[in-house]
Amino acid sequence: MEKAAAKARIDELSGILMENSRRYYVDNAPTMSDYEFDMLMHELERLEEQWPEFKEPDSPTQRVGSDLQKGFVQRPHRYPMLSLANTYSISEVEDFAVRAERSLGSGFSYCCELKFDGTAICLTYRDGKLYRALTRGDGVKGDDVTENARRIGGLPQILHGDYPKDFEIRGEVLMPYDAFDALNRERLDAEEPPFANPRNAASGSLKLSDPEEVARRGLICTLYHIPAQSGLDFASHDEAMKAARSWGLPVSEHRSIARSIGEIKEYIDYWDRQRKFLPFATDGIVIKINEMEYQRALGYTAKVPRWAVAYKFKAEQALTPILSIDYQVGRTGAVTPVANLRPVQLSGTIVKRATLVNAGQMEALDIHEGDWVYVEKGGEIIPKITGVEPSKRSAGAAKPVFPSVCPDCGTPLVREEDEAKWFCPNSDGCPMQIKGELLHFAGRKAMNILAGEATVEQLFSMGYVRTPADLYDLTLSQLLTLEGWKEKSARRFRASLEASLDVPFDRVLFALGIRFVGETTAKQIAEHFGNIGAIAAASREELLSVPDVGEVIADSILDWFADERHGIEIQRLEAHGLRFSMGTRAAGLSSALEGKTIVVSGVFSVSRDEMKALIGRHGGKNSGSVSGKTSFLLAGANPGPEKIRKCEELGVPVMSEEEFRALLPETASAPEAEAGSVKPSLFDDEPTLF
């Protein structure tokens, strides 16, 4: 390669890598695979080695990718927090071992560990208590995420045993597959883009502004490194990890000591097979020099430690045949082809179905009936088909025919010029779309009504509900005709409807299901216009003045409000007491809890959200953590042990559900009052049992 061409390629690679590093670390929305990124990085390293005059101090090869974000306090790391050198080649792992033996002789060992696919975190404990949590940041400083880290499952706030007075330990924040799938299902229901993978979901969740939402995301943490230069008296990395576990810290048990490259290979081969059965994502193996004195002796380059290397697995893939293809209709009317597969193990779950995305993707893949296909589980809840194995295709196999009419209601499908998907335009008459809209309206991030798929299916099939406003018209006698419903079920359902009247305007707007208006956009629109009337009357130009509202969203809002049926629906919902302007609140039930700050923990006779709503309706304030200002802890079954310990430490009273309900007026104390007790209802058709 000539000098000018080398300089041009180095500049091109630097630009690509810096842009994709930002998308990976900051946006949590990567546009290329780890493998593609790593291959480009290795190409840049080779070119800079060949042409050192073109290596810049801020080259991607010379610095750690940064996850620093505005809105967080940045604090310096006590010791640099660097990346790991990585490879996809066993021969390069062998080279690492040869270099280690050449430098250290034979009196050392390797510690082999899983490479967890999450987001790095650095924890400081002082006097046995979690003092600070920082992200990797740029390696020199990190974002302070201490309050969010306190909400990570299994991460202790207080240690036990013979722990050091002040120490630092590093690890990875992970989102297990189950939590990842549930989160992406919510995002898809809300028409928000799904996270690309559990790592991005974990990173995005750790950077949320609301610690209580972090707690809901189901994050876990595994710790794997106490810096050798920290001065703690450990002879080896393995010894340090055993000590950390004895203090109550979450340390992976999947660790193995190796004394030769052969044993390292055995560990790699074993986990390349077994990782698919783990409940969380791993993307490789980390091989470390085990002895601390040798870690200190080998030291670091500007970017990576010399005493460790990461061997990365190729993306996990499975080959399995298509048994049949279904065409699903979503709540927005989009028709998605989904392949039913012979079950296969992939990324911790049994995969039976995989999306074919749209008609264009089916054509691009050249899908035929009965094809054997390659499946990867990426950002989609339903795993994605990435290729076909033509050698296994049956002679004369036909191509599937994409439907021309809605598979649910028979309406001819339409497709806009700039759309990849076909849509059913019968939004107010297609059963699948109607049920999808009802589920969206009742969802936790919308109105939080106790109506899942089974309940919506029952209400729809009985003819009781066709629009969200119909939910508030339901009578007790209607609910009791539903199969499997007793008075307790009906009371809980009606209680969740009453609690939904406290939902703020921005969530009500989101619940209406306007296409492309996700949770964040709904909040911005609600805050900008203040009430539903102003939004309905807004011009296209006024809508475009709202941050993040572009032409597609503006046109969708205009089309939605132009339909007179939606205006009638809003009038009905308003009449039932839903909040359609900022600052308005549903009427409180009493002031029995006025001035009290209450922390809720454990399992109750109703959902925790309903308990919190009940506190608010009686004048109380909910808090997520115990402090000296806490009036009492409302403890259900299995309350958080850390919260109980904190109450004992601060002298905060702990109250049972029964004691709590005794504080409230008898006619409004609970959704679970005895059958026969009656309180005035917000529904005017008949008295309801609460």
MIMINU-115755 format. One line per 10 residues: their letters; for each residue x, y, z of C-alpha. Coordinates in steps of 0.2 Angstrom, whole numbers, plus 5000, padded with zeros to 4 digits. Example, Ala and Ser with C-alpha at 12.3 -4.5 7.8 and 13.67 -1.06 7.14 Angstrom:
// residues 2
as = 5062/4978/5039; 5068/4995/5036;
***
This chain:
// residues 690
mekaaakari = 5000/5000/5000; 5007/5017/4995; 5009/5030/5009; 4995/5042/5003; 4983/5027/5002; 4988/5021/5020; 4985/5038/5027; 4968/5039/5019; 4963/5022/5025; 4969/5026/5043;
delsgilmen = 4959/5042/5043; 4944/5032/5036; 4945/5018/5049; 4948/5031/5064; 4932/5040/5059; 4922/5024/5057; 4928/5017/5074; 4926/5033/5084; 4908/5035/5077; 4903/5016/5081;
srryyvdnap = 4912/5018/5098; 4900/5032/5102; 4885/5022/5096; 4891/5007/5106; 4895/5016/5123; 4884/5031/5123; 4869/5028/5112; 4868/5009/5117; 4863/5007/5099; 4877/4999/5089;
tmsdyefdml = 4876/4998/5070; 4889/4984/5067; 4893/4968/5076; 4907/4966/5089; 4917/4955/5076; 4916/4968/5063; 4922/4982/5075; 4936/4971/5081; 4942/4967/5063; 4942/4985/5059;
mhelerleeq = 4952/4989/5075; 4965/4976/5071; 4967/4983/5053; 4970/5000/5060; 4983/4993/5073; 4992/4984/5058; 4992/5000/5048; 4998/5011/5062; 5012/4998/5066; 5017/4999/5047;
wpefkepdsp = 5015/5018/5046; 5019/5025/5064; 5020/5043/5058; 5001/5042/5055; 4997/5036/5073; 4989/5050/5082; 4988/5051/5101; 4969/5051/5101; 4968/5036/5089; 4955/5023/5093;
tqrvgsdlqk = 4969/5011/5096; 4977/5022/5109; 4961/5025/5120; 4947/5016/5129; 4930/5019/5122; 4921/5031/5132; 4903/5030/5140; 4903/5047/5148; 4886/5055/5147; 4879/5072/5152;
gfvqrphryp = 4868/5072/5167; 4880/5062/5178; 4894/5068/5189; 4911/5062/5183; 4924/5056/5196; 4942/5050/5193; 4946/5032/5195; 4959/5028/5208; 4968/5017/5196; 4965/5017/5177;
mlslantysi = 4951/5007/5171; 4957/4999/5154; 4951/4988/5141; 4957/4970/5137; 4967/4965/5122; 4955/4953/5112; 4957/4940/5099; 4946/4927/5089; 4961/4916/5086; 4967/4902/5097;
sevedfavra = 4985/4904/5090; 4985/4922/5097; 4981/4915/5114; 4995/4903/5112; 5006/4918/5108; 5001/4927/5124; 5006/4911/5134; 5023/4910/5125; 5026/4928/5129; 5021/4926/5147;
erslgsgfsy = 5032/4910/5149; 5047/4920/5141; 5045/4934/5154; 5040/4924/5169; 5048/4907/5168; 5037/4893/5174; 5032/4898/5192; 5015/4905/5188; 4998/4900/5183; 4983/4906/5173;
ccelkfdgta = 4966/4910/5179; 4952/4907/5166; 4935/4916/5168; 4920/4919/5157; 4920/4936/5148; 4903/4943/5153; 4894/4953/5140; 4888/4968/5150; 4894/4985/5155; 4909/4988/5166;
icltyrdgkl = 4907/4995/5184; 4920/5000/5197; 4914/4999/5216; 4921/5006/5231; 4917/4999/5248; 4922/5009/5264; 4919/5002/5281; 4909/4988/5274; 4897/4999/5265; 4895/5003/5246;
yraltrgdgv = 4902/5020/5245; 4903/5024/5226; 4900/5016/5209; 4908/5022/5193; 4906/5017/5175; 4922/5014/5165; 4920/5031/5157; 4935/5035/5147; 4946/5024/5158; 4953/5039/5168;
kgddvtenar = 4936/5045/5175; 4919/5038/5175; 4901/5043/5178; 4895/5042/5196; 4880/5029/5196; 4880/5025/5214; 4861/5027/5217; 4857/5016/5202; 4870/5003/5208; 4861/5002/5224;
rigglpqilh = 4846/4995/5215; 4856/4981/5206; 4849/4964/5212; 4861/4954/5223; 4874/4968/5225; 4876/4970/5244; 4875/4987/5252; 4883/4981/5268; 4897/4967/5268; 4901/4954/5281;
gdypkdfeir = 4916/4945/5287; 4934/4951/5287; 4933/4964/5273; 4946/4978/5271; 4942/4995/5277; 4943/5003/5260; 4945/4994/5244; 4939/4994/5226; 4932/4980/5215; 4927/4979/5197;
gevlmpydaf = 4915/4969/5187; 4901/4969/5175; 4883/4974/5176; 4872/4961/5166; 4854/4960/5161; 4849/4941/5161; 4840/4935/5145; 4823/4934/5154; 4824/4952/5159; 4830/4957/5142;
dalnrerlda = 4816/4949/5133; 4803/4957/5145; 4810/4974/5143; 4811/4973/5124; 4793/4966/5124; 4788/4982/5133; 4798/4993/5121; 4790/4985/5106; 4773/4987/5113; 4776/5005/5116;
eeppfanprn = 4783/5007/5098; 4800/5011/5105; 4816/5003/5096; 4821/4987/5105; 4839/4986/5113; 4851/4977/5101; 4857/4965/5114; 4858/4962/5133; 4874/4972/5135; 4866/4988/5127;
aasgslklsd = 4851/4985/5138; 4861/4984/5154; 4872/4999/5149; 4856/5010/5145; 4847/5004/5161; 4862/5008/5172; 4862/5026/5165; 4843/5030/5169; 4839/5045/5178; 4826/5036/5189;
peevarrgli = 4834/5024/5201; 4817/5015/5204; 4816/5011/5186; 4833/5004/5187; 4827/4992/5201; 4813/4986/5189; 4825/4982/5175; 4831/4966/5183; 4850/4970/5182; 4862/4958/5191;
ctlyhipaqs = 4881/4961/5194; 4896/4949/5194; 4913/4955/5200; 4930/4949/5194; 4944/4960/5198; 4953/4968/5213; 4967/4979/5206; 4984/4972/5210; 4991/4989/5214; 4978/4992/5227;
gldfashdea = 4990/4985/5241; 4979/4971/5248; 4988/4956/5254; 4983/4943/5241; 4995/4932/5233; 4984/4928/5218; 4969/4934/5209; 4960/4918/5213; 4963/4920/5232; 4956/4938/5230;
mkaarswglp = 4940/4932/5222; 4937/4919/5235; 4939/4932/5249; 4927/4944/5240; 4914/4930/5239; 4917/4927/5258; 4912/4946/5261; 4895/4943/5252; 4900/4950/5235; 4894/4942/5219;
vsehrsiars = 4909/4933/5211; 4907/4920/5197; 4910/4902/5202; 4914/4898/5184; 4933/4901/5187; 4947/4889/5183; 4966/4888/5186; 4976/4882/5171; 4995/4879/5171; 4997/4876/5152;
igeikeyidy = 4990/4881/5135; 4982/4864/5134; 4971/4867/5150; 4967/4884/5143; 4960/4877/5127; 4950/4864/5137; 4942/4878/5147; 4938/4888/5130; 4931/4872/5122; 4920/4868/5137;
wdrqrkflpf = 4912/4885/5138; 4910/4887/5119; 4898/4873/5121; 4890/4876/5138; 4888/4895/5137; 4871/4893/5127; 4864/4886/5144; 4868/4901/5154; 4854/4913/5159; 4865/4928/5154;
atdgivikin = 4876/4933/5139; 4894/4929/5138; 4905/4933/5123; 4921/4925/5127; 4934/4919/5139; 4947/4930/5149; 4964/4922/5153; 4974/4931/5167; 4990/4929/5175; 4985/4923/5192;
emeyqralgy = 4999/4929/5203; 4997/4947/5209; 5016/4950/5209; 5017/4945/5191; 5002/4956/5186; 5012/4971/5194; 5028/4966/5185; 5020/4965/5168; 5010/4981/5170; 5000/4990/5156;
takvprwava = 5001/4997/5139; 4992/5014/5136; 4976/5004/5133; 4977/4986/5140; 4985/4976/5153; 4999/4965/5148; 4994/4951/5160; 4977/4947/5152; 4969/4943/5135; 4951/4940/5130;
ykfkaeqalt = 4947/4926/5118; 4930/4930/5110; 4918/4918/5103; 4910/4920/5086; 4891/4925/5086; 4881/4910/5092; 4870/4903/5078; 4859/4888/5075; 4853/4879/5060; 4836/4872/5060;
pilsidyqvg = 4821/4869/5048; 4806/4880/5045; 4790/4870/5049; 4777/4883/5044; 4775/4902/5043; 4762/4913/5052; 4758/4931/5048; 4755/4941/5063; 4745/4958/5065; 4752/4970/5077;
rtgavtpvan = 4742/4984/5086; 4748/4997/5073; 4742/4985/5059; 4759/4980/5053; 4759/4962/5046; 4775/4952/5051; 4780/4935/5045; 4785/4923/5058; 4793/4906/5055; 4789/4891/5066;
lrpvqlsgti = 4805/4881/5069; 4810/4864/5075; 4815/4869/5093; 4834/4873/5095; 4844/4879/5110; 4851/4897/5107; 4857/4910/5119; 4850/4903/5135; 4833/4899/5128; 4824/4886/5117;
vkratlvnag = 4820/4895/5101; 4804/4889/5092; 4800/4904/5082; 4810/4917/5072; 4805/4933/5063; 4806/4935/5045; 4804/4954/5047; 4794/4958/5031; 4790/4953/5013; 4806/4961/5007;
qmealdiheg = 4817/4952/5019; 4809/4935/5014; 4813/4939/4996; 4831/4944/5000; 4834/4928/5010; 4826/4918/4996; 4815/4908/5008; 4807/4892/5002; 4795/4881/5011; 4804/4869/5023;
dwvyvekgge = 4821/4878/5021; 4834/4875/5034; 4839/4892/5041; 4852/4900/5052; 4845/4908/5067; 4853/4922/5078; 4845/4929/5094; 4849/4948/5093; 4838/4963/5098; 4822/4955/5093;
iipkitgvep = 4811/4946/5106; 4807/4933/5092; 4825/4928/5086; 4830/4933/5068; 4833/4922/5053; 4850/4927/5045; 4852/4915/5031; 4847/4899/5022; 4857/4883/5019; 4853/4879/5001;
skrsagaakp = 4861/4862/5001; 4847/4856/5012; 4832/4863/5001; 4820/4849/4995; 4818/4848/4976; 4803/4858/4970; 4801/4867/4986; 4789/4882/4983; 4791/4900/4989; 4778/4906/5002;
vfpsvcpdcg = 4766/4919/4996; 4764/4934/5007; 4746/4938/5010; 4737/4952/5001; 4723/4953/5014; 4724/4955/5033; 4725/4937/5040; 4714/4942/5054; 4700/4953/5047; 4702/4951/5028;
tplvreedea = 4705/4969/5024; 4716/4972/5009; 4734/4976/5015; 4742/4993/5010; 4760/4999/5010; 4766/5016/5009; 4781/5020/4997; 4793/5023/5011; 4787/5008/5021; 4795/4991/5021;
kwfcpnsdgc = 4780/4983/5030; 4762/4979/5024; 4748/4986/5035; 4730/4982/5038; 4721/4999/5037; 4706/4993/5047; 4713/5000/5064; 4696/5001/5072; 4689/4985/5066; 4703/4972/5065;
pmqikgellh = 4702/4961/5081; 4720/4959/5083; 4723/4978/5082; 4709/4981/5094; 4716/4969/5107; 4733/4976/5104; 4728/4993/5108; 4718/4988/5123; 4734/4979/5130; 4744/4994/5126;
fagrkamnil = 4732/5005/5135; 4732/4994/5150; 4751/4991/5151; 4762/4995/5166; 4770/5011/5157; 4753/5017/5152; 4737/5015/5163; 4744/5000/5173; 4727/4991/5173; 4726/4973/5178;
ageatveqlf = 4722/4967/5161; 4734/4955/5152; 4731/4945/5136; 4720/4932/5144; 4708/4946/5152; 4708/4956/5136; 4704/4941/5126; 4689/4937/5138; 4682/4954/5138; 4684/4956/5119;
smgyvrtpad = 4676/4939/5115; 4661/4942/5127; 4658/4959/5117; 4661/4969/5133; 4675/4980/5127; 4680/4987/5110; 4689/5003/5116; 4698/5008/5131; 4684/5019/5138; 4673/5003/5138;
lydltlsqll = 4685/4996/5152; 4678/5010/5163; 4660/5005/5159; 4662/4987/5165; 4649/4982/5178; 4653/4970/5192; 4640/4958/5186; 4648/4958/5169; 4665/4954/5177; 4658/4940/5187;
tlegwkeksa = 4652/4932/5171; 4670/4929/5165; 4676/4912/5166; 4687/4909/5182; 4682/4926/5189; 4677/4928/5207; 4673/4943/5218; 4691/4945/5223; 4697/4945/5205; 4683/4958/5201;
rrfrasleas = 4688/4969/5216; 4706/4969/5211; 4702/4973/5193; 4691/4988/5198; 4704/4994/5210; 4717/4995/5197; 4704/5005/5186; 4702/5017/5200; 4721/5019/5203; 4723/5022/5185;
ldvpfdrvlf = 4714/5039/5187; 4730/5045/5196; 4740/5042/5180; 4748/5058/5174; 4743/5066/5158; 4759/5061/5148; 4756/5043/5152; 4738/5045/5147; 4743/5052/5131; 4755/5038/5128;
algirfvget = 4742/5025/5132; 4731/5032/5118; 4742/5022/5106; 4745/5036/5093; 4757/5028/5081; 4776/5033/5083; 4772/5042/5100; 4782/5033/5112; 4784/5036/5131; 4797/5049/5130;
takqiaehfg = 4789/5058/5115; 4772/5058/5124; 4780/5067/5139; 4788/5080/5128; 4772/5084/5119; 4762/5084/5135; 4774/5096/5143; 4774/5107/5128; 4756/5109/5125; 4749/5106/5143;
nigaiaaasr = 4732/5098/5138; 4724/5087/5126; 4714/5101/5118; 4730/5111/5113; 4737/5095/5105; 4721/5092/5095; 4721/5110/5089; 4740/5111/5085; 4746/5114/5067; 4759/5104/5059;
eellsvpdvg = 4772/5118/5062; 4767/5119/5080; 4770/5100/5082; 4786/5101/5074; 4792/5114/5086; 4792/5100/5100; 4809/5092/5103; 4811/5075/5094; 4795/5077/5085; 4799/5075/5066;
eviadsildw = 4788/5075/5051; 4782/5057/5053; 4777/5059/5071; 4768/5076/5067; 4758/5068/5053; 4754/5053/5063; 4747/5065/5077; 4737/5075/5064; 4729/5059/5056; 4725/5052/5073;
faderhgiei = 4716/5068/5079; 4707/5070/5062; 4697/5054/5066; 4681/5059/5075; 4680/5043/5083; 4696/5047/5093; 4688/5063/5099; 4673/5054/5105; 4684/5042/5114; 4693/5056/5123;
qrleahglrf = 4677/5063/5129; 4672/5047/5136; 4688/5044/5145; 4688/5062/5152; 4670/5059/5159; 4677/5044/5168; 4690/5055/5177; 4706/5052/5167; 4719/5066/5167; 4720/5076/5151;
smgtraagls = 4730/5091/5156; 4746/5094/5166; 4745/5096/5185; 4727/5090/5187; 4725/5075/5199; 4711/5063/5203; 4702/5066/5219; 4711/5059/5235; 4702/5046/5246; 4707/5054/5262;
salegktivv = 4721/5063/5271; 4725/5049/5283; 4743/5048/5277; 4746/5067/5275; 4765/5071/5279; 4770/5053/5280; 4785/5046/5269; 4783/5027/5266; 4794/5014/5259; 4785/4999/5251;
sgvfsvsrde = 4794/4982/5251; 4788/4964/5248; 4773/4955/5241; 4756/4961/5246; 4738/4955/5243; 4738/4967/5228; 4752/4973/5217; 4765/4984/5224; 4760/4998/5211; 4742/4997/5218;
mkaligrhgg = 4749/4999/5236; 4759/5014/5231; 4744/5022/5222; 4734/5019/5238; 4747/5028/5248; 4746/5043/5236; 4727/5043/5236; 4727/5045/5255; 4739/5059/5255; 4756/5049/5258;
knsgsvsgkt = 4772/5050/5249; 4781/5035/5242; 4800/5033/5243; 4811/5020/5236; 4824/5020/5250; 4824/5020/5269; 4832/5036/5277; 4830/5046/5293; 4815/5054/5285; 4805/5038/5282;
sfllaganpg = 4789/5037/5293; 4788/5018/5291; 4792/5003/5280; 4776/4995/5274; 4782/4977/5273; 4773/4963/5264; 4779/4945/5262; 4798/4943/5259; 4803/4961/5261; 4820/4967/5256;
pekirkceel = 4833/4962/5269; 4843/4977/5266; 4828/4988/5269; 4824/4979/5285; 4842/4981/5291; 4842/4999/5287; 4826/5001/5297; 4834/4993/5312; 4849/5004/5311; 4839/5020/5310;
gvpvmseeef = 4825/5015/5321; 4812/5016/5307; 4795/5007/5311; 4791/4992/5301; 4772/4990/5298; 4762/4975/5291; 4749/4976/5277; 4735/4973/5290; 4742/4987/5302; 4744/4999/5287;
rallpetasa = 4726/4996/5282; 4720/5000/5300; 4727/5018/5297; 4715/5021/5283; 4696/5025/5284; 4686/5010/5284; 4676/5013/5268; 4692/5016/5258; 4706/5005/5266; 4709/4992/5253;
peaeagsvkp = 4704/4983/5237; 4704/4967/5247; 4691/4972/5260; 4678/4958/5265; 4665/4954/5252; 4649/4964/5256; 4658/4980/5262; 4654/4994/5251; 4662/5011/5247; 4656/5025/5235;
slfddeptlf = 4663/5020/5218; 4670/5031/5204; 4659/5021/5192; 4641/5026/5192; 4633/5010/5186; 4632/5001/5203; 4641/5000/5220; 4657/4990/5219; 4665/4979/5232; 4682/4985/5238;
***
